[in-house]
Amino acid sequence: MNRSVLPVRYSAAVTTAAALLVAAACGPSTDGTRDAEEIVRVFRGATLVDGTGAEPMTDAVVVVRGDRIEAVGRAGEIEVPDADVDESLEGLWIIPGLVDAHVHFGQSGWFDSRPDAMNLQTYHPYDEVIARLAATPELFSEAYLCSGVTSVFDVGGYGWSVGLQERGETDPRFVRVSATGPLLSTIDFWLSTEDDHQFVFLADSAAVREGVQANADLGASAIKIWYIVPPDQDSVRVFDLVRLTAAEADARNLPLVVHATGMWEAKNAIRAGADVLVHGVFDVEVDEEFLEMALEAGVIYTPTVTVTEGYRNVFNQVGTAGLPYPAGCADEGTRNLLDSELPSEWVPPAEMITQYEDFVAANRAVGIENLRRVQAAGVTIALGTDAGNPGTLHGPSVHYEAVVFQEAGMTPMEILVSATRDAARAMGRGADLGTIEPSKFADFAILRADPTANAANLREIARVVKGGRTVWPPE
């Protein structure tokens, strides 16, 4: 596939049901006589940074009718209807709701959900951990909203993660979600529960067709390939299966997103028809061929520069206070786990930690250099964190990734666009999310500081609005 904006995977029936449920949840209008979709809210006086890359607009007016933006302009230059709610935001900034284009609801942010990295099942049985995560996704949703994030792309997890898409459209206080469902993997990876799976092994062409169809039947918004080729595998045969997966996804009008952290795997992913690379390239500095391929194909590149640092921080038991970003928005349970002391038998040997420190430093250096090269070449960049991995917390980790983008040389405005418009495109929602423009959903964050001055100001959250209603702080 080659799409500048990926398709929205929601049927008319789901959209209609969402509108009805949102209307019911919102209740009557402020005057008690009109339906929720007709309530008019006006936000005026803020400096608007609309997510398109356009210059900020001072003394802006944003008119919202129901859950959609009706009009945007400078005060005195647009017609403002009579409003049910008219709010002054003088001295503040208004931006689109942030989008994290790489998350996993099936991972907690600690090692209890990653026994492949540190096996804690004696104290934290994996099946029980996953059952808890499946039962309480609102904890992570609240962490996202608190962090100014109104939409996320879950790029690999259990089947229940796909069901979060509908919840995000029908529950006013749940973050919007696109989800791929189980990862289609080129290796037979064991990390699943007794009753469900999050990895489907692409053993042969039959497994490819069955896996793609199963995810399509779930209602997935895209197909995710976990493209890993151990030295003992036939790389040509594996690539044939990757291309078949791409063809099967294309036949169902499903975008293809690919985990490919090596340059030759990333090139093969582009050759196969990848729409989104959900990781940066970390093994070598990308070459001109890669840059030309990515630009010509219109691929969206999601760098995920900081995820390995999270593992290091948890190995080193730095706690929430030692994280490179404020963790206050993260769910309390994960924060408590991060602040607890690991039993000595769980702590990796000092030599292993030292080796991992070296790996993280090298990984970061290559990741930042490749981000610079990709950005300079004009490839579209979407901000995504790989949230849920140990030390990369759902919600606030987005702010650290943004600061590292700035370290790589991106301007605060470029970072804001990558974390809004282009991340929305990565999750297939560019048509109705990611910018503050008429007809789009009224999802935005209101900030206390100028986001075009410093990417760190993206975490200066005063309020978060989803579908025209304040969802953070809770009303």
ZAZA-272097 format. One record per residue (C-alpha): x, z, y; residue in one letter. Coordinates in steps of 0.1 Angstrom, whole numbers, plus 2048, in hexadecimal, padded with zeros to 3 digits. Layout:
BEGIN
 east  up north code
    X   Z     Y    A
...
END
This chain:
BEGIN
 east  up north code
  800 800   800    M
  80A 7FC   824    N
  7F4 810   83C    R
  7FA 81C   85F    S
  7DD 833   85B    V
  7D3 83E   838    L
  7AE 83D   82E    P
  798 85C   830    V
  78C 865   80D    R
  76A 874   815    Y
  749 865   80B    S
  72B 863   822    A
  719 87C   80D    A
  735 896   811    V
  737 88F   836    T
  711 894   83A    T
  712 8B4   826    A
  72F 8C0   83B    A
  71B 8BA   85B    A
  6FD 8CC   84E    L
  711 8EA   841    L
  725 8ED   861    V
  705 8EC   875    A
  6F7 908   860    A
  716 91C   863    A
  718 918   889    C
  6F4 923   88D    G
  6DE 91B   8AB    P
  6EB 911   8CC    S
  6F1 929   8E8    T
  6CE 923   8F6    D
  6BE 926   8D4    G
  6AD 904   8D6    T
  6C6 8E9   8CC    R
  6D9 8E0   8AC    D
  6FD 8EA   8A9    A
  709 8C5   8A9    E
  6FA 8C2   8CC    E
  70C 8E0   8DB    I
  722 8D5   8F8    V
  742 8E8   8FF    R
  759 8E0   91C    V
  77D 8EB   91D    F
  78C 8E6   940    R
  7AB 8EE   954    G
  7C6 8ED   939    A
  7E3 8D5   937    T
  7DA 8BC   91B    L
  7F5 8AF   903    V
  7DF 898   8EE    D
  7F6 890   8D1    G
  7FA 86B   8D8    T
  81B 86F   8EA    G
  80A 869   90C    A
  816 87D   92A    E
  805 89F   92D    P
  7E5 8A0   942    M
  7E1 8BD   95A    T
  7BF 8CB   963    D
  7B0 8BB   945    A
  78C 8BC   939    V
  783 8B9   914    V
  75E 8B5   90C    V
  753 8BD   8E9    V
  730 8B6   8DB    R
  72A 8C7   8BA    G
  74B 8C4   8A6    D
  758 8A4   8B7    R
  76A 89C   8D7    I
  753 889   8EE    E
  769 883   90D    A
  78C 88B   91A    V
  799 887   93D    G
  7A6 897   95D    R
  78E 8AD   971    A
  77B 898   98A    G
  782 878   977    E
  769 87A   95A    I
  744 883   959    E
  73E 8A5   94B    V
  71C 8AC   93C    P
  709 8CD   93F    D
  71B 8E4   926    A
  70F 900   910    D
  732 90F   912    V
  749 908   92F    D
  76C 918   92D    E
  789 919   945    S
  7AB 916   935    L
  7BF 915   955    E
  7E4 91D   94F    G
  7E2 914   92A    L
  7EB 8F5   915    W
  7D4 8E3   8FD    I
  7E2 8CF   8E0    I
  7D3 8C1   8C0    P
  7D1 8D9   8A3    G
  7F2 8D8   890    L
  7F4 8C7   86E    V
  80B 8D2   852    D
  810 8B2   83D    A
  81F 8C3   81F    H
  810 8E3   810    V
  807 8F1   7EE    H
  7E9 909   7EC    F
  7F4 910   7C8    G
  814 921   7D4    Q
  815 942   7E5    S
  834 942   7FA    G
  846 959   7E2    W
  855 957   7BF    F
  835 963   7AD    D
  828 93F   7AE    S
  84A 930   7A5    R
  855 93E   783    P
  86A 91F   77F    D
  881 92B   79B    A
  87F 951   794    M
  86B 95D   776    N
  858 97C   780    L
  83C 979   767    Q
  842 99B   758    T
  834 9A9   778    Y
  822 98B   786    H
  812 977   76A    P
  811 953   776    Y
  7ED 94C   76A    D
  7E1 96A   77D    E
  7F4 960   79C    V
  7E4 93D   79C    I
  7C2 94B   795    A
  7C6 961   7B4    R
  7D1 944   7C9    L
  7B4 92F   7BD    A
  79B 94B   7C6    A
  7A9 953   7E9    T
  7B4 933   7FA    P
  7A4 940   81A    E
  7C2 957   81E    L
  7D9 939   823    F
  7BF 927   838    S
  7BE 945   850    E
  7E4 944   852    A
  7E3 920   85C    Y
  7C8 924   876    L
  7DA 942   885    C
  7F9 92C   888    S
  7E6 910   89A    G
  7E4 8FA   87B    V
  7C1 8EB   876    T
  7C9 8D2   85A    S
  7E0 8D0   83C    V
  7EB 8B8   821    F
  7ED 8C8   7FF    D
  805 8B1   7EC    V
  803 8BF   7C9    G
  7F1 8DA   7B7    G
  7D6 8E4   79F    Y
  7B5 8D1   79F    G
  7A4 8ED   7B3    W
  7B9 8E3   7D1    S
  7A5 8C3   7D4    V
  785 8D7   7D8    G
  794 8E6   7F8    L
  78E 8C4   809    Q
  769 8C9   809    E
  76C 8ED   814    R
  781 8E3   832    G
  765 8CC   83D    E
  748 8E4   836    T
  757 906   83F    D
  75D 909   865    P
  778 923   85F    R
  78B 911   844    F
  7A8 8FA   84C    V
  7A3 8D5   846    R
  7B3 8C9   826    V
  7BE 8A9   815    S
  7CA 8AD   7F2    A
  7DB 899   7D6    T
  7D3 8AF   7B9    G
  7EB 8B2   79C    P
  80D 8A2   7A0    L
  815 883   78B    L
  838 88C   77F    S
  853 876   770    T
  860 895   75D    I
  84C 8AB   745    D
  84B 8CA   75B    F
  83C 8EA   74C    W
  830 8FC   76B    L
  80A 8FE   763    S
  7F1 919   758    T
  7E2 91C   736    E
  7C1 90D   741    D
  7CC 8F4   75C    D
  7E9 8DF   767    H
  7F9 8D5   787    Q
  812 8BC   778    F
  808 89D   764    V
  825 88D   751    F
  827 868   755    L
  833 863   731    A
  827 83F   72E    D
  80F 826   73E    S
  7F1 836   72E    A
  7FA 858   73D    A
  7FE 847   75F    V
  7DB 837   75E    R
  7CB 857   751    E
  7DC 86D   76B    G
  7D3 857   789    V
  7AF 854   77D    Q
  7AC 879   778    A
  7B8 881   79B    N
  7A1 866   7A9    A
  784 876   796    D
  78D 897   7A6    L
  789 888   7C8    G
  7AE 888   7D2    A
  7B7 879   7F4    S
  7D7 86B   7E7    A
  7ED 868   7C7    I
  80D 87C   7C7    K
  82B 872   7B1    I
  846 88C   7AA    W
  863 873   7A6    Y
  880 884   795    I
  897 872   77D    V
  8AF 887   768    P
  8D0 876   75D    P
  8C3 873   739    D
  8A5 85F   743    Q
  8A2 839   745    D
  89E 834   76A    S
  891 810   767    V
  875 81B   750    R
  86D 838   767    V
  86B 821   785    F
  854 80A   772    D
  83C 828   76D    L
  83F 830   792    V
  835 80D   79B    R
  818 80E   783    L
  80C 82E   792    T
  80E 81E   7B4    A
  7F9 801   7A8    A
  7DF 817   798    E
  7DD 82B   7B8    A
  7D9 80B   7CD    D
  7BE 7FF   7B6    A
  7AA 81E   7BF    R
  7B2 81C   7E4    N
  7C6 83C   7E2    L
  7E6 840   7F7    P
  806 847   7E5    L
  81C 865   7EE    V
  83D 86B   7DE    V
  855 888   7D9    H
  877 876   7DA    A
  894 88B   7E7    T
  8B0 872   7DE    G
  8B6 852   7F1    M
  8B3 83A   7D3    W
  893 84B   7C7    E
  885 849   7EB    A
  88E 824   7ED    K
  87D 81E   7CB    N
  85E 832   7D8    A
  85C 81A   7F6    I
  860 7FC   7DF    R
  844 809   7CA    A
  82D 80C   7E8    G
  830 830   7F4    A
  81C 838   813    D
  82C 85A   819    V
  84D 869   80E    L
  844 88E   80D    V
  868 899   80E    H
  887 88E   821    G
  8A5 87F   810    V
  8BF 89A   809    F
  8D9 88D   7F2    D
  8EB 875   80A    V
  8E7 868   82D    E
  8CD 84C   82E    V
  8DB 829   832    D
  8CF 80B   846    E
  8BD 7FC   828    E
  8A8 81B   824    F
  8A0 81C   849    L
  896 7F7   84A    E
  881 7FC   82A    M
  86F 81A   838    A
  868 80A   859    L
  85C 7E9   84B    E
  845 7FA   832    A
  836 812   84C    G
  83F 830   837    V
  839 853   845    I
  857 869   840    Y
  852 88F   83C    T
  874 8A0   83F    P
  86D 8C3   832    T
  88F 8CE   83F    V
  88B 8F4   83C    T
  87B 8FA   81A    V
  89B 903   807    T
  8A3 91D   822    E
  884 92F   817    G
  891 934   7F4    Y
  8B2 940   802    R
  8A1 95A   818    N
  88D 968   7FB    V
  8AB 969   7E4    F
  8BD 97D   800    N
  89E 994   804    Q
  89E 990   82A    V
  879 999   82B    G
  861 98D   845    T
  876 99A   862    A
  893 985   856    G
  880 964   855    L
  88A 94B   870    P
  866 94B   87D    Y
  84B 965   884    P
  837 96C   865    A
  81A 97F   874    G
  801 964   86C    C
  809 962   847    A
  7F2 974   82F    D
  7F9 999   82A    E
  7FE 996   804    G
  81A 97E   807    T
  82A 991   824    R
  829 9B1   80E    N
  83A 99E   7F2    L
  855 991   809    L
  85C 9B4   816    D
  85D 9C4   7F4    S
  87F 9CA   7E3    E
  887 9B5   7C5    L
  891 9C8   7A5    P
  8B5 9C4   79F    S
  8AF 9B0   77F    E
  89D 995   793    W
  8B8 991   7AD    V
  8CF 973   7A7    P
  8F4 97A   7A3    P
  908 97A   7C3    A
  91B 95B   7B8    E
  8FB 948   7B3    M
  8EE 952   7D5    I
  90E 946   7E5    T
  90C 925   7D4    Q
  8E8 921   7DF    Y
  8F2 92A   803    E
  90A 90C   802    D
  8EF 8F6   7F4    F
  8D7 900   80F    V
  8F0 8F9   82A    A
  8F9 8D7   81D    A
  8D4 8CF   817    N
  8CB 8D9   83B    R
  8E8 8C4   84A    A
  8DE 8A5   837    V
  8B9 8AA   83D    G
  8BF 8AE   863    I
  8D6 88F   865    E
  8BD 87A   851    N
  8A1 886   868    L
  8B6 87A   886    R
  8BC 858   875    R
  898 853   86B    V
  88B 85D   88D    Q
  8A4 846   89F    A
  899 829   889    A
  875 82D   893    G
  867 839   872    V
  847 84E   875    T
  84F 873   86F    I
  835 88C   865    A
  83B 8B1   866    L
  837 8C3   845    G
  846 8E3   838    T
  840 8E4   812    D
  82E 905   818    A
  827 91B   7FB    G
  84B 919   7EE    N
  85D 93B   7EF    P
  865 944   813    G
  851 927   822    T
  832 938   82B    L
  810 928   82F    H
  809 926   854    G
  826 932   869    P
  842 91E   858    S
  836 900   86B    V
  845 90E   88A    H
  868 911   87B    Y
  867 8ED   86F    E
  85E 8E2   892    A
  87B 8F5   8A1    V
  893 8E4   888    V
  885 8C2   891    F
  88F 8CB   8B5    Q
  8B2 8D4   8A8    E
  8B4 8B1   899    A
  8AF 8A2   8BB    G
  88A 89B   8BC    M
  879 8A3   8DE    T
  85D 8BD   8DF    P
  845 8A1   8E6    M
  851 88D   8C8    E
  84E 8AC   8B2    I
  82A 8B3   8BE    L
  820 88F   8B5    V
  830 893   892    S
  81D 8B3   88D    A
  7FC 8A5   898    T
  7F5 880   899    R
  80E 875   880    D
  809 892   868    A
  7E3 88A   869    A
  7EC 867   860    R
  801 873   843    A
  7E3 886   835    M
  7CC 868   839    G
  7B9 876   856    R
  7C7 863   874    G
  7A5 855   87C    A
  794 876   884    D
  7B0 890   888    L
  7D2 894   899    G
  7CB 88B   8BD    T
  7B4 897   8D9    I
  79F 877   8DE    E
  77A 86F   8DF    P
  768 86E   8BD    S
  783 882   8AB    K
  77C 8A5   89E    F
  780 8C0   8B8    A
  79D 8D2   8A8    D
  7B7 8DF   8C0    F
  7CE 8FC   8C8    A
  7D0 90C   8EA    I
  7F3 918   8F3    L
  802 931   90C    R
  821 91C   911    A
  82B 8F8   917    D
  830 8E6   8F5    P
  842 8CA   906    T
  85D 8E1   913    A
  867 8F0   8F2    N
  85A 8EC   8CE    A
  85B 912   8CA    A
  83E 913   8E2    N
  827 905   8C7    L
  825 928   8B9    R
  818 936   8DA    E
  7F4 935   8CE    I
  7D8 942   8E4    A
  7BB 933   8D1    R
  7B4 91A   8B6    V
  795 904   8B6    V
  787 8F1   897    K
  769 8DB   89A    G
  763 8E7   8BD    G
  761 90C   8B4    R
  77B 927   8B9    T
  789 931   896    V
  7A7 945   8A1    W
  7A6 961   8AC    P
  787 967   897    P
  768 969   8AD    E
END
